[in-house]
Amino acid sequence: MGKIGTGEKQYLETMFGNRVSLRLTERKLYGHDIAALPGMVKPFIGETVPEAVVQPENEDEVIKLVKWARGKGIALTPRGKASSGYGGVLPTKKGLVVDFYRMSRIIKIDPVKMTARVQAGTVWDKLDKELAKSGLTLRLYPSSYPGSTAGGWLAQGGAGIGSFEAGWFRDNVISARVVLPDGNVKEFTGAELNLVSELEGITGLISELTVKVQKTEELEVTATAVPTSDGLQKLLTSIIENDLPIWSILFINPRMAALRNQAPLMEHLGHASEKRVMLPEAYILTLAFRKKDAAKVNAKMADILKQSGAERLPDEIAHHEWENRFKVMLIKRLGPSLVPAEVVIPLDSLKKVLDEIGKKINQPVVKEGIVVRHGRKGKPEVVILGFIPSDQRKPNYSFVFGLSLSIFNIAKKYGGRAYSTGLYFTSRADELLGKARIESIKKFKAEFDPQNLMNPGKVIAGTAASRMVALAGKFDWAIRPMGNKVVAEIGERSAKAVKKIPADVAWYAYSCSQCGYCIDSCTQFEKRGWESQSPRGKWYWLREYMEGNEKWDQAMVDSILACTTCEVCNNKCSVSLPIEQSWMKLRGELIHENGLMTFPPFEMMAAALSKEGDIWAGYRKDRTAWFPADMNEAHGPGKKAKAAYFAGCTASYVEHDIGMATVRLLDAAGIDFAYLGKEESCCGTPMMVAGKWDEFAEVMKNNITAVKKTGADTVITSCPACDMMWRQVYPKWAKKLGINYDITAKHYSEVIADKIRSGEFSFPKADKDTVEE
C-alpha cells in the first residue's frame, strides 16, 4: 500500500490545517482501542501507529480525502470513539486514521416522523439531550452512551439499553449515508444496510445516519435478586411469556455484585462523594418500564418472582443500579486490567452457558447481561459482556487472556456467537454474519475496493491475528489450565512509584478503561481536539512512558499543565478515578521535583507573588486600598479577633466589590472579625496548579502565621479558591510540613446563614423587589 511521504504530508496539511496530526506521540494515541493486548498477541497484529490522523468536518471533506487516498493507494481506518475492544479501529496497514470527532452535528430532528439525522461522530449523550428539547428520546442506546458515537455503533453493530423492546441497533436505523471506496456517496436503506452494519467501515466511511426515536415518557425502575442461574433463566423466560411491557432489562452476576461492593467510591478532595450501596451477591436484574405500564408490570411480577425464587430489592438498589448503568467497567480499578469476553447466546441456553463458564473458568468472571426480546430470527437472546480482572503488566496476563477463547467456545457450543468480528474473529465471520451475507460483502469489496484500502484486516480478511485466534481457539483446552493456575489478585495495589510516577497515579493509568466518557466533557480537549489533551489520552501516554516507550517532552508537560482542574472528568469517569487530583500530583513531580518548565504566565505570577504577595502584579502597599475606611477601627488590620477575613488577590486588586460587600455583611450581622490587610498574601492556588510547590509552601506558611497573629482560630473567605485552600489543602500540607494548624475555614455565606438561622440577623427590606440595570 502507498506510503505518506513529504508531498502527501504537505497535501494533508494544506487540506486540513490544524486538523491533521503528524506528530508521532499523537499518532500513537490513535493506534489502539480499549483492549489491553497481551505481549503474545501483539506480534501477530504488527505495528498499528498510523502515518497521520485527520479530522474532517463534513462529508465533502471525506469525499475529497477518499478520492485522494484511492489515487495514492493509502489505507483509511475510520475511528469514532474507539470504545470497543475488537480491533476495528486499529490501522493494521498504517496509512491514515480518519477521526470523526469533528463530524458531530445533529442535522435534523423530526418529531412527526420520529427520526433524528446526525453526522457519524455524534455522541449518544449529546443527541439524547437535544432530543429532549422536542419531547423525544432514544429508542435504545449502548452501555457506552456517554462516550460512543452513532456511526461507531452502526459500524460495530450491537444491542444496548432499551434492546429488550427495540431489538438490535441495526433494526432502528432508517438509513446511512456512506462515502464509498471510489469517492461516490450512497444512501443505504432497508436490506441494503447489511452492507454497512457490523462491517467496521470496510465498505465505506459512514458520514451520516438517520435513526428512529420515540416520545419521552417517565420511566420506573425495579431491581430483583435471583440466587441461581436456573432461576435467572426462568425469570427472564416468564417475563417474555407473560408479555410484560418492559423497555429494558439488564443484569449482573453474583461475582460482579461482589466486586462492585469492593470498588472504590468516587471522591472529591479525598472524601467520598457518593454513598456506598451494598448489593446482594446474586444475579441482580434491573428492569426499566414506562410509568403508564407500572400497574400491569407490578401485577404480574409478584407471581413471576415467586416461581423463579427471586425477590424484589429495595428501591435504593434499583435506582443505584440504573443511575450507574454506564459504569460497566467500574471493577477495572481492582484489576487493574480486564480480559474481555463478549458473547451472544440464545436465552434458552443461558443457564447452561453460565454454569459451564463457572465450571471451566477458575478465574473470577464478572458479567453484565443485556436481554434482547426479539433477537436473531425473532428469538430471545442475551448479550453477555464478560470480563476477567487481571494485570496486563504481568507475563501471566497472556494465559488469563486465553480464557476468553474458552468462553467463546462455550457460547458457540450452545448456539451462541462472538459479539463482533472486528480484527480477531474474521475466521468466524460466517457464523456471525451468515455465509450469504459474507459472499455479498466480498462481491461488493471486489467491485468497489479492489485495493482493499477501506479499514484493511477487518471482518472478512484472513490476518495473522485472526488466524492465531482461530488456532488458539481450537486448543483452548490446552491453554485453559495455564490461565486457571494464575492466582487472581483483586484490589488496588499501588505500593511503589514507577519511573517517578506516584504509585497511585501509576495504578490509575492502567485502571483507566479508555472508554472515552471523559473526552467530550473535557474543556481542554474541547479547545484543542486531540487525544493527548484528553484525560484518556494522558492515561494511555503514561502507560507508554512507564513501559519505556515514551519520554517526557514539553508538549506532554504542557498537556498535564493545561488541565483547567474543573473536575468534570472525575464525575464522568466510568471507573471513578480521581483524575484531576492525579494531574495535580504529576505537576508537582514534573515542575517541583524534576525542574521542568511550567507555563510562562505562571512564572510571571510567581515573580509577582515573591515580590508583592499577589498574582495580579499589584503593589503590596495597595492591597488594603479597597477596605472601607469607616471600618478600620472595628475590623481593620492590626485588630485582634477570633475570626480573620481573608480577602484574596482578586477581591484585593480586581473585584473590590466582592471584598466590600463581604465585610459590610459580616459587620451588619454582628460578627467580630479582623481583616489581615498587608499581612495577607495570595492563597497559593496558582502555585499549586503550576507545580511550583516551594512557592506554594512559603505563602501558606506566611498566611497561617498572619492569621495566628490576630489571635483568630477561624478564617472567613469570599473566594472559592481561597476557601478550598484554607479548608482542604492547607490542613494536609501543614500536617506534611509539621505545622500546627488548628484553624477552621468558613465561607462568608456559611457565617451569614448561621446568623440568619439563629435569628440574630435578617436582611433589611429593599426599597424595590427587583434589581434594575
C-alpha positions in Angstrom: 0.0 0.0 0.0 1.0 3.6 -0.5 3.1 5.5 2.0 2.7 9.0 3.2 5.8 10.9 2.1 6.7 14.6 2.1 4.4 15.5 -0.7 1.4 13.7 0.9 2.1 15.3 4.2 2.1 18.8 2.6 -1.2 18.0 0.9 -2.8 16.9 4.1 -1.6 20.0 6.0 -2.9 22.2 3.2 -6.3 20.5 3.2 -6.8 20.1 6.9 -4.6 22.7 8.6 -4.6 22.1 12.3 -7.0 19.2 11.8 -4.2 16.8 10.8 -1.5 15.5 13.1 1.8 14.0 12.0 3.3 14.0 15.5 4.5 10.5 16.5 3.3 10.8 20.1 -0.2 11.9 18.9 -0.3 9.2 16.3 0.3 6.5 18.9 -2.8 7.6 20.7 -4.8 6.9 17.6 -3.4 3.4 17.1 -5.2 1.5 19.8 -8.7 0.8 21.3 -9.8 -0.1 24.8 -8.3 -3.6 24.7 -5.1 -4.3 26.7 -3.5 -6.8 24.4 -1.0 -9.3 25.9 2.5 -9.5 24.6 2.0 -12.8 22.9 -0.8 -11.4 20.7 0.8 -8.0 19.7 3.4 -9.6 17.3 0.6 -11.1 15.2 -1.1 -7.7 14.8 2.1 -5.8 13.9 2.6 -2.0 14.0 -0.6 -0.1 14.4 0.7 3.5 14.6 -0.9 5.4 11.6 1.2 7.7 9.5 -1.2 10.6 10.0 -4.5 11.4 11.7 -7.1 13.6 10.0 -10.3 15.1 11.4 -12.8 16.0 8.6 -15.6 18.3 9.4 -18.1 17.4 6.7 -19.0 14.8 4.1 -17.4 16.8 1.3 -14.0 16.6 3.0 -14.4 12.9 3.4 -15.2 12.5 -0.3 -12.1 14.5 -1.2 -10.0 12.5 1.2 -11.2 9.1 -0.1 -10.6 10.1 -3.7 -7.1 11.3 -2.9 -6.3 8.2 -0.8 -7.6 5.9 -3.6 -5.3 7.6 -6.1 -2.3 7.2 -3.7 -3.2 3.7 -2.6 -3.3 4.8 1.1 -5.3 2.8 3.6 -8.0 4.6 5.6 -9.1 3.5 9.0 -12.3 5.2 10.5 -12.4 6.0 14.2 -15.4 7.1 16.3 -14.5 7.0 19.9 -12.7 3.6 19.9 -14.9 2.3 22.7 -14.8 -1.3 21.6 -12.0 -3.9 22.1 -12.4 -5.9 18.9 -9.6 -4.0 17.0 -11.9 -2.4 14.5 -10.1 0.9 14.7 -6.5 -0.4 14.6 -4.7 0.8 11.4 -3.1 -2.5 10.6 -1.7 -1.1 7.3 -0.8 2.2 8.9 -2.0 4.8 6.4 -4.5 7.4 7.7 -6.8 7.3 10.7 -10.0 9.3 9.9 -11.2 10.6 13.2 -14.8 11.6 13.1 -14.7 13.8 16.3 -15.5 17.0 14.4 -18.3 15.4 12.4 -20.8 15.5 15.3 -23.5 17.8 14.1 -27.1 17.0 14.7 -28.6 17.7 11.3 -32.4 17.3 11.8 -34.8 16.1 14.4 -38.3 15.3 13.1 -40.9 15.0 15.8 -43.5 14.0 13.3 -41.6 11.1 11.6 -39.9 10.4 15.0 -36.4 10.4 13.5 -33.1 12.0 14.0 -30.5 12.6 11.3 -26.9 13.1 12.6 -23.3 13.1 11.5 -21.5 9.9 12.2 -19.4 11.3 15.1 -22.4 12.4 17.2 -22.2 11.0 20.7 -25.4 9.5 22.1 -25.4 11.6 25.2 -25.4 14.8 23.1 -28.1 13.5 20.8 -30.4 12.5 23.6 -30.1 15.9 25.3 -31.0 17.6 22.0 -34.0 15.2 21.5 -35.3 16.1 25.0 -35.9 19.7 23.8 -38.5 18.3 21.4 -40.0 15.8 23.9 -38.2 12.9 22.4 -35.6 10.4 23.4 -33.7 7.4 22.0 -35.3 4.0 21.5 -32.2 2.4 22.7 -28.5 3.3 23.3 -25.3 1.5 24.1 -23.9 1.0 27.6 -21.2 3.3 26.4 -23.8 6.1 25.8 -21.7 8.9 27.5 -18.8 8.4 25.0 -19.6 6.3 21.9 -20.8 7.6 18.6 -23.8 6.9 16.3 -21.6 5.9 13.3 -19.4 3.8 15.5 -22.3 1.7 16.8 -23.6 1.1 13.3 -20.1 0.1 12.1 -19.6 -2.2 15.2 -23.2 -3.5 15.5 -24.7 -4.4 18.8 -27.5 -4.2 21.3 -27.9 -2.0 24.4 -30.1 -0.4 27.0 -33.6 -0.5 25.6 -32.9 -3.5 23.3 -35.4 -5.7 25.2 -38.1 -3.7 23.4 -36.3 -2.1 20.4 -34.0 -5.1 19.4 -30.6 -4.7 17.8 -29.4 -1.3 16.8 -29.4 -2.3 13.1 -33.2 -2.6 13.4 -33.5 1.0 14.5 -31.5 2.6 11.7 -33.6 4.0 8.8 -30.7 5.0 6.5 -27.0 5.6 6.4 -25.0 7.9 4.0 -21.7 6.3 3.1 -18.7 7.6 1.2 -17.9 4.6 -0.9 -14.3 3.5 -1.7 -14.5 5.2 -5.1 -15.4 8.5 -3.6 -19.1 8.4 -4.5 -21.8 8.7 -1.9 -24.7 6.2 -1.5 -27.6 6.2 1.0 -28.2 2.7 2.2 -31.7 1.8 3.5 -33.6 -1.4 4.4 -31.8 -4.6 3.5 -29.0 -2.6 1.9 -27.8 -1.8 5.4 -26.4 -5.3 5.5 -23.5 -3.8 3.5 -22.9 -1.3 6.3 -23.9 -2.6 9.7 -21.3 -4.5 11.7 -18.7 -4.1 8.9 -16.3 -1.7 10.7 -16.1 0.6 7.6 -14.7 -1.9 5.2 -17.4 -1.0 2.6 -17.1 2.8 3.0 -17.0 5.6 5.6 -20.3 6.4 7.3 -20.9 10.1 7.1 -24.5 10.4 8.3 -27.3 8.2 9.6 -30.9 8.5 10.4 -32.3 6.7 13.4 -35.7 6.1 14.9 -36.5 7.9 18.1 -39.5 7.9 20.5 -41.5 10.2 22.7 -40.1 10.8 26.1 -42.1 9.1 28.8 -41.4 8.8 32.5 -39.7 5.6 33.5 -39.9 3.5 36.6 -37.1 1.0 37.5 -37.2 -2.0 39.8 -34.5 -4.5 40.8 -34.7 -8.1 41.7 -32.2 -10.7 43.0 -32.1 -14.3 41.8 -29.8 -16.7 43.6 -29.3 -19.2 40.8 -28.7 -19.3 37.0 -31.7 -21.6 36.6 -33.9 -19.0 38.4 -32.4 -16.3 36.2 -33.4 -18.1 33.0 -36.8 -18.9 34.4 -37.5 -15.3 35.4 -36.5 -13.9 32.0 -38.5 -16.5 30.2 -41.6 -15.8 32.3 -41.3 -12.1 31.7 -41.4 -12.7 28.0 -44.1 -15.4 28.1 -46.3 -13.0 30.1 -45.7 -10.3 27.5 -44.8 -7.7 30.1 -44.4 -4.2 28.6 -40.8 -3.7 29.7 -38.4 -1.4 27.9 -35.0 -2.6 29.1 -33.6 -5.5 31.1 -30.0 -5.6 32.4 -28.5 -8.0 34.9 -25.2 -8.7 36.6 -23.8 -11.9 38.0 -23.0 -12.6 41.7 -19.3 -12.0 41.1 -19.9 -8.6 39.6 -22.1 -7.7 42.5 -19.4 -8.7 45.0 -16.7 -6.8 43.2 -18.8 -3.7 42.9 -19.2 -3.8 46.7 -15.4 -3.6 46.9 -14.8 -1.0 44.2 -13.6 2.5 45.5 -16.2 5.2 45.6 -15.9 8.5 43.6 -14.0 11.0 45.6 -13.7 14.8 45.9 -10.7 16.2 47.6 -10.0 12.9 49.3 -13.5 12.4 50.6 -16.2 10.0 49.2 -18.7 12.0 47.1 -21.2 9.2 46.7 -22.9 6.7 49.0 -22.0 3.1 49.2 -24.9 0.9 48.3 -24.3 -2.8 49.1 -25.5 -5.3 46.6 -26.5 -8.9 47.4 -24.3 -11.5 45.9 -26.8 -12.8 43.5 -28.0 -12.3 39.9 -29.3 -8.7 40.0 -31.8 -7.7 37.4 -32.6 -4.0 36.7 -35.9 -3.6 34.8 -37.0 -0.2 33.3 -40.5 0.3 32.0 -42.8 3.2 31.3 -44.7 4.6 34.3 -48.0 4.2 32.5 -47.3 0.4 32.4 -46.3 0.1 36.0 -49.6 -1.3 37.2 -49.5 -4.1 34.6 -45.9 -4.9 35.3 -46.2 -5.0 39.1 -49.4 -7.0 39.0 -47.7 -9.9 37.3 -44.2 -9.6 38.7 -45.1 -10.9 42.2 -46.0 -14.3 40.9 -43.2 -14.4 38.4 -40.6 -13.7 41.1 -42.0 -16.4 43.4 -41.8 -19.0 40.6 -38.2 -18.3 39.9 -37.1 -18.0 43.6 -36.4 -14.3 43.1 -37.0 -11.3 45.4 -37.6 -7.7 44.8 -34.8 -5.5 46.0 -35.2 -2.1 47.8 -35.8 0.9 45.6 -32.4 2.3 46.7 -30.6 -0.6 44.9 -32.8 -0.3 41.8 -32.1 3.5 41.5 -28.4 3.0 42.2 -28.1 0.3 39.5 -30.0 2.4 37.0 -28.0 5.6 37.7 -24.8 3.7 37.3 -25.8 1.7 34.3 -23.0 3.2 32.2 -20.3 2.1 34.7 -19.9 -1.4 33.4 -16.1 -1.1 33.8 -16.1 0.1 37.4 -14.4 -3.1 38.7 -11.4 -2.4 36.5 -9.9 -0.5 39.3 -9.5 -3.7 41.2 -7.5 -5.4 38.3 -6.2 -3.0 37.1 -6.9 -4.7 33.7 -9.8 -6.7 32.3 -9.8 -9.5 29.9 -13.0 -9.2 27.8 -15.2 -12.0 26.5 -18.4 -10.7 24.9 -20.8 -13.2 23.5 -24.4 -13.5 22.3 -26.4 -16.6 23.3 -30.0 -17.8 23.0 -32.0 -17.2 26.1 -32.9 -20.9 26.4 -29.2 -21.7 26.7 -28.4 -19.1 29.4 -28.2 -21.5 32.4 -26.0 -24.0 30.5 -23.6 -21.3 29.4 -23.3 -19.6 32.8 -22.9 -22.9 34.6 -20.2 -24.2 32.2 -18.3 -21.0 32.3 -18.3 -21.3 36.1 -17.2 -24.9 35.9 -14.4 -24.4 33.4 -13.0 -21.0 34.3 -11.5 -20.7 37.7 -10.7 -17.0 37.5 -13.3 -14.5 38.7 -15.5 -13.9 35.7 -17.7 -10.8 36.1 -20.7 -10.5 33.7 -23.3 -8.0 32.7 -26.2 -9.1 30.6 -28.4 -7.3 28.1 -31.6 -9.1 27.1 -33.0 -8.7 23.6 -36.6 -9.9 23.3 -36.6 -10.2 19.6 -33.1 -11.3 18.6 -31.8 -13.1 15.5 -34.6 -15.0 13.8 -37.0 -13.3 16.3 -35.9 -15.4 19.2 -34.9 -14.0 22.6 -31.1 -13.5 23.0 -28.8 -12.4 25.8 -25.7 -10.4 25.2 -23.1 -11.2 27.9 -20.4 -8.7 28.5 -17.8 -10.8 30.4 -14.6 -9.6 32.0 -11.8 -11.3 33.9 -9.9 -9.0 36.3 -6.1 -9.3 35.7 -3.0 -7.3 35.4 -1.7 -6.6 31.9 1.8 -5.7 33.3 2.4 -9.3 34.3 3.6 -12.1 32.0 0.8 -14.4 33.0 -1.7 -12.0 31.6 -1.4 -13.8 28.3 -2.6 -17.0 29.9 -5.6 -15.3 31.5 -6.4 -13.7 28.2 -6.6 -17.1 26.6 -9.5 -18.0 28.9 -11.7 -15.7 26.8 -11.4 -18.2 23.9 -12.9 -20.9 26.2 -15.8 -18.6 26.9 -16.3 -18.0 23.2 -16.3 -21.8 22.5 -18.8 -22.4 25.3 -21.1 -19.9 23.8 -20.7 -21.5 20.3 -21.4 -24.9 21.8 -24.9 -23.8 22.9 -25.8 -21.9 19.7 -24.1 -18.6 20.6 -21.5 -16.4 18.9 -19.0 -13.7 19.5 -20.4 -10.2 19.8 -18.4 -8.9 16.8 -15.8 -9.8 14.2 -13.5 -6.8 14.2 -9.9 -7.8 13.7 -9.8 -11.0 15.8 -12.8 -13.1 14.7 -12.7 -12.8 11.0 -12.5 -16.6 10.8 -15.9 -16.7 12.5 -17.5 -14.2 10.1 -19.7 -16.8 8.5 -21.3 -17.8 11.9 -21.6 -14.1 13.0 -22.9 -12.6 9.8 -24.1 -15.6 7.7 -22.5 -17.1 4.6 -24.8 -15.5 2.1 -24.1 -12.0 3.6 -20.3 -12.6 3.6 -20.4 -13.5 -0.1 -22.3 -10.3 -1.0 -19.8 -8.3 1.1 -16.8 -9.9 -0.8 -18.5 -9.2 -4.1 -19.0 -5.5 -3.1 -15.4 -5.2 -2.0 -14.1 -6.7 -5.2 -16.1 -4.2 -7.3 -15.6 -1.0 -5.2 -12.4 -1.6 -3.2 -10.1 -3.9 -5.2 -7.1 -2.4 -3.4 -8.6 -3.2 0.0 -8.0 0.4 1.3 -11.0 0.7 3.5 -10.1 -0.5 7.0 -8.0 -3.4 5.8 -7.7 -6.5 8.0 -11.2 -6.4 9.5 -14.4 -8.6 9.3 -13.6 -10.8 6.3 -9.8 -10.6 6.0 -7.6 -13.5 6.9 -5.0 -11.7 9.0 -2.2 -13.3 11.1 -4.0 -12.1 14.2 -7.3 -13.8 13.2 -5.5 -17.0 12.2 -3.7 -17.0 15.6 -7.0 -16.5 17.5 -8.7 -19.3 15.4 -5.8 -21.7 16.1 -5.7 -20.9 19.8 -9.4 -21.4 20.0 -9.0 -24.9 18.8 -6.5 -25.6 21.5 -8.3 -23.7 24.3 -8.4 -27.0 26.3 -4.6 -26.8 26.5 -4.3 -23.1 27.2 -7.1 -23.1 29.9 -5.2 -24.9 32.6 -2.4 -22.3 32.5 -4.9 -19.5 32.7 -6.7 -21.1 35.6 -3.5 -21.5 37.6 -2.8 -17.8 37.7 -3.5 -16.5 41.2 -6.2 -13.9 40.9 -5.3 -10.7 42.8 -8.3 -8.4 43.4 -8.0 -4.9 44.8 -5.9 -1.8 44.4 -2.2 -2.4 44.9 -0.4 0.9 44.5 2.7 0.3 46.6 5.6 1.7 44.6 6.2 4.7 42.3 7.0 3.8 38.7 9.7 5.9 37.0 8.8 8.7 39.5 5.1 8.4 38.7 3.4 8.4 42.1 2.2 4.9 43.0 -1.5 5.6 43.0 -1.3 7.5 39.7 0.6 4.6 38.1 -2.2 2.3 39.2 -4.9 4.6 37.8 -3.1 4.8 34.4 -3.7 1.1 34.0 -7.1 1.2 35.6 -8.4 3.7 33.1 -10.9 1.8 30.9 -10.1 4.0 27.8 -13.9 4.3 27.5 -13.8 7.9 26.3 -16.5 9.2 28.6 -14.2 12.0 29.7 -13.4 13.3 26.2 -16.3 15.4 25.2 -16.7 16.8 28.7 -13.1 18.0 28.9 -12.7 21.7 28.3 -9.0 21.2 27.5 -9.9 18.7 24.8 -12.8 20.8 23.5 -10.4 23.7 22.7 -7.5 21.5 21.3 -9.3 18.5 19.8 -6.6 15.9 20.1 -6.3 12.7 22.3 -3.1 13.9 24.0 -5.2 16.7 25.5 -7.9 14.4 26.9 -7.7 12.5 30.3 -8.0 9.2 28.4 -5.0 10.1 26.1 -2.9 11.2 29.1 -3.5 7.9 30.9 -2.5 5.9 27.9 0.6 8.0 27.3 1.6 7.4 31.0 1.4 3.7 30.3 3.7 4.1 27.4 6.1 6.2 29.4 6.2 3.7 32.3 6.9 0.9 29.8 9.8 2.8 28.4 8.2 3.7 25.0 7.9 7.4 25.6 9.9 10.2 27.2 8.7 13.5 28.7 8.8 16.4 26.4 7.5 19.9 26.8 4.3 19.1 24.8 3.2 16.4 27.3 4.3 18.5 30.3 2.1 21.3 28.8 -0.8 18.8 28.4 -0.7 18.0 32.1 -0.5 21.7 33.0 -3.3 22.8 30.7 -6.0 20.9 32.6 -8.4 23.6 34.0 -9.0 21.5 37.1 -12.8 21.7 36.6 -13.1 18.0 37.7 -16.0 17.3 35.3 -13.9 14.3 34.1 -14.0 12.9 37.6 -17.8 12.8 37.5 -17.9 11.2 34.1 -15.2 8.6 34.6 -16.6 5.0 34.3 -14.2 3.8 36.9 -14.4 6.8 39.3 -10.8 7.7 39.0 -9.6 10.9 40.8 -8.3 12.3 37.6 -7.8 16.0 38.4 -6.1 15.1 41.7 -3.7 12.9 39.8 -2.7 15.7 37.4 -2.0 17.9 40.4 0.3 15.3 41.8 2.1 15.0 38.4 2.5 18.8 38.2 4.4 18.7 41.5 6.6 15.8 40.3 7.3 17.4 36.9 7.9 21.0 38.0 8.8 20.9 41.7 10.8 17.7 41.7 12.2 17.4 38.1 12.6 21.1 37.4 10.7 21.1 34.1 9.2 24.3 32.7 5.7 25.4 33.7 3.7 27.9 31.6 5.4 31.4 31.3 2.3 33.1 32.8 2.8 31.0 36.0 6.4 32.2 36.2 5.1 35.8 35.9 2.7 35.1 38.7 5.4 33.5 40.8 7.6 36.6 40.4 4.8 38.9 41.4 3.9 36.7 44.3 7.5 36.6 45.5 7.9 40.4 45.4 4.5 41.7 46.3 2.5 38.8 47.6 -0.1 38.6 44.9 -0.6 37.2 41.4 -2.0 40.3 39.8 1.3 42.3 39.8 -0.2 44.8 42.2 1.8 46.5 44.9 1.6 45.2 48.4 1.1 48.8 49.7 -2.2 48.9 47.7 -3.6 45.7 49.0 -5.8 47.4 51.5 -7.0 50.3 49.3 -10.4 48.7 48.9 -11.1 48.3 52.6 -13.8 50.8 53.9 -12.1 53.5 56.0 -15.1 53.6 58.4 -14.5 50.0 59.4 -10.8 50.4 60.2 -11.4 50.9 63.9 -13.6 47.9 64.4 -12.1 45.4 61.9 -9.1 46.9 60.2 -5.6 45.5 60.0 -3.8 45.0 63.3 -7.0 44.2 65.3 -7.5 41.1 67.3 -10.4 38.8 66.9 -11.4 35.1 66.9 -12.2 35.3 63.2 -10.0 36.7 60.4 -11.3 37.7 57.0 -9.0 36.6 54.1 -9.9 38.7 51.1 -7.6 37.0 48.5 -5.9 38.6 45.5 -8.9 39.1 43.2 -11.0 40.9 45.7 -8.0 43.0 46.8 -6.8 44.1 43.3 -9.5 43.4 40.7 -13.1 42.9 42.0 -13.1 45.2 45.0 -16.9 44.9 45.3 -16.5 41.3 46.5 -14.5 42.3 49.5 -16.5 45.4 50.3 -19.8 43.6 50.2 -18.5 40.8 52.3 -17.1 42.9 55.1 -20.3 45.0 55.2 -22.4 41.9 55.5 -20.2 40.5 58.3 -20.3 43.8 60.2 -24.1 44.1 59.8 -24.5 40.6 61.1 -22.6 41.4 64.3 -19.6 39.2 63.5 -16.4 40.1 65.2 -13.6 39.7 62.7 -10.2 41.2 61.8 -9.0 41.9 58.3 -5.5 40.7 57.7 -4.5 43.6 55.4 -1.0 43.8 54.0 0.0 40.8 56.1 -2.1 38.6 53.7 -0.6 37.0 50.6 -2.1 35.0 47.8 -3.7 31.8 49.0 -1.3 29.9 46.7 -3.7 28.2 44.3 -1.9 29.3 41.2 1.4 28.0 42.5 -0.2 24.7 43.4 -1.7 24.1 40.0 1.5 25.3 38.3 3.5 22.7 40.2 5.6 25.3 41.9 5.2 23.8 45.3 8.1 25.5 47.1 6.4 28.9 46.4 3.1 27.5 47.5 4.5 26.2 50.8 6.1 29.6 51.5 3.0 31.7 51.1 0.9 29.1 53.0 3.3 29.4 56.0 3.1 33.2 55.8 -0.7 33.2 55.7 -1.0 30.8 58.7 1.4 33.0 60.7 -0.6 36.1 59.8 -3.9 34.6 60.9 -2.4 33.4 64.2 -1.0 36.9 64.9 -4.6 38.2 65.1 -5.5 35.6 67.7 -8.0 34.0 65.3 -8.9 30.3 65.0 -11.3 30.8 62.1 -10.6 32.1 58.6 -13.6 33.6 56.7 -13.2 33.7 52.9 -15.3 35.0 50.0 -13.3 33.5 47.2 -14.0 29.8 46.4 -10.3 29.0 45.6 -9.2 30.6 48.9 -11.8 28.6 50.7 -10.6 25.4 49.1 -7.0 26.2 50.2 -7.9 27.0 53.8 -10.4 24.2 54.2 -8.9 21.3 52.2 -5.3 21.9 51.1 -3.7 23.9 54.0 -4.6 21.3 56.7 -2.9 18.5 54.6 0.2 20.4 53.8 0.5 21.7 57.3 0.5 18.2 58.6 3.0 17.1 56.0 5.3 20.0 56.9 4.8 19.6 60.7 3.0 22.9 61.1 0.4 23.3 63.9 -2.7 24.3 62.1 -5.8 24.4 64.3 -7.7 26.7 62.0 -11.3 26.3 60.9 -12.3 27.7 57.4 -15.7 29.1 56.7 -17.1 30.8 53.6 -18.8 34.1 54.5 -22.1 32.7 53.2 -22.0 30.0 55.9 -21.3 32.5 58.6 -24.2 34.8 57.5 -26.5 31.8 57.1 -25.8 30.8 60.7 -26.8 34.2 61.9 -30.0 34.2 59.9 -31.0 30.8 61.2 -30.4 31.9 64.8 -32.5 35.0 64.3 -29.6 37.3 65.1 -29.6 38.8 61.6 -32.0 39.5 58.8 -31.6 41.4 55.5 -33.3 44.8 55.6 -36.4 45.1 53.4 -35.4 46.5 50.0 -37.0 49.6 48.5 -37.7 47.6 45.3 -38.5 44.0 44.8 -36.5 43.8 41.5 -33.0 44.7 40.5 -32.7 47.1 37.6 -29.7 47.8 35.4 
